[in-house]
Amino acid sequence: MHVRVQFLTRSINLSAFRGRNFSNVRNLCDLQPIKIVNEYKPIDLRSDTVTTPSAAMRAAMAQAEVGDDVYGEDPTVNLLQRRMQKLFDKEAALFFPSGTQSNLVAVGAHCERGDEVILGNQSHIFWYEGGGSSSIHGVAFHTVPNLVDGDFSLQAVKDAIREDNCHYPSTSLVCVESTHNKTGGRVLKPAFLQNLREIIDEHNNRVKQSNSGGGKKDIKIHMDGARIFNACLYLGMPVDIYTQHVDTISVCLSKGLGAPVGSVLLGPKAFINKAIRLRKALGGGMRQAGILAAAGLYALDHHTGDVLRNDHRRTQTLLTGLRQIKDLRLPSAEHVETNILFFDVVGKCGTSAGKLLADALRVKHNILVGSYGDTRIRVVCHLNISDADIQRTIAAIKSTCEELFQ
Ligand SMILES: Cc1ncc(COP(=O)(O)O)c(C=O)c1O
């Protein structure tokens, strides 16, 4: 069957691309200017950050009582912070415009300039946050290899902690991430967090007892919990129990929870006081931010239960549907724990099969997926994705693979 995609200057026949080497072609759009012409409604599976607020969420935002939050006087922000603080059973909470800024401030509040942070080599803070911890706080990253389920070897952490010696930087912080984005939405297991806590406590106690440790700060544990509600749903565990072993957590409201903006940083009072100052210095002090906090409160009320449960279920349905396509290398079902699915396109077309599939899905079917490197694809389910969208995506990937790789 010949499939036609309408380009600005002429139509193009996808079957003509079969078997060709695309290693020098970034995407189909590089070939010629395009105008996407198709009748389908868009399906955006690139990330759970692409959701748009519902009418009900917008109504909650419009009705929010507001004040100047830099003066601490926005009642809706204060309500959100109090609610999150109670939910996570930490001493204090602080609202941020983004997860990146919340993580950045956490690192800055835990560390002095020249300190070192131990974190996974596939972590979001290491890969995707613009190196802000280094350029803004003067902190160095000491990476340890992430394992397939998003955690890392505890021995690797022990080995990475610096001795108290003037040749070395001081280790101040260990960062963990759950769910872990780059390993496919994997959930850090409670036993891993407990074991990590024990190692860090042992270290901190040893330093306190040794003469050389005078004045040295404890190492702390920070969790990038951008998708912590997905993690806790998977585990069937309350968020306060799950996060009891970490000192501080950053939680995003703008991922699966579907708020347009917002993250909350949680931890001890003294830490949050420091964070307020750093947030202001970074330009993150917002005024009548209650409009945004209201979306977060709405999300906590309406989007943590069935919405996330459906996202996880639809991710499994997608995985099952894609199994019939021989050109894909897929993870096993038990390795897909939440709403993120990574897979590789191994169909024969040179080295850029993933990019080619992503571009064809966009141009021909109005379906957007994340494309990473030559072969890797990421799809993320969220509250704007329906069961019908999943079925259309499976059918589109199947027919496109047949056209491109047969
Ligand atoms: C695991 C993780 N942490 C932090 C962030 C940063 O959040 P934001 O986009 O709000 O800066 C993201 C964003 O996707 C993320 O996936």
The ligand as an SDF file (V2000), in Angstrom:
LIG
                    3D

 16 16  0  0  0  0  0  0  0  0999 V2000
   12.3600   13.6740   37.0180 C   0  0  0  0  0  0  0  0  0  0  0  0
   12.1980   15.1410   36.7630 C   0  0  0  0  0  0  0  0  0  0  0  0
   12.6830   16.0180   37.6420 N   0  0  0  0  0  0  0  0  0  0  0  0
   12.5700   17.3540   37.4550 C   0  0  0  0  0  0  0  0  0  0  0  0
   11.9590   17.8590   36.3410 C   0  0  0  0  0  0  0  0  0  0  0  0
   11.9190   19.3540   36.1230 C   0  0  0  0  0  0  0  0  0  0  0  0
   10.6530   19.8870   36.2040 O   0  0  0  0  0  0  0  0  0  0  0  0
   10.2910   21.2700   35.4310 P   0  0  0  0  0  0  0  0  0  0  0  0
   10.0610   20.9120   34.0250 O   0  0  0  0  0  0  0  0  0  0  0  0
    9.0620   21.7230   36.1560 O   0  0  0  0  0  0  0  0  0  0  0  0
   11.4330   22.1830   35.6160 O   0  0  0  0  0  0  0  0  0  0  0  0
   11.4370   16.9890   35.3740 C   0  0  0  0  0  0  0  0  0  0  0  0
   10.7850   17.5220   34.1570 C   0  0  0  0  0  0  0  0  0  0  0  0
   10.2850   16.8370   33.3160 O   0  0  0  0  0  0  0  0  0  0  0  0
   11.5650   15.6000   35.5950 C   0  0  0  0  0  0  0  0  0  0  0  0
   11.1160   14.7030   34.6930 O   0  0  0  0  0  0  0  0  0  0  0  0
  1  2  1  0
  2  3  1  0
  2 15  2  0
  3  4  2  0
  4  5  1  0
  5  6  1  0
  5 12  2  0
  6  7  1  0
  7  8  1  0
  8  9  2  0
  8 10  1  0
  8 11  1  0
 12 13  1  0
 12 15  1  0
 13 14  2  0
 15 16  1  0
M  END
$$$$
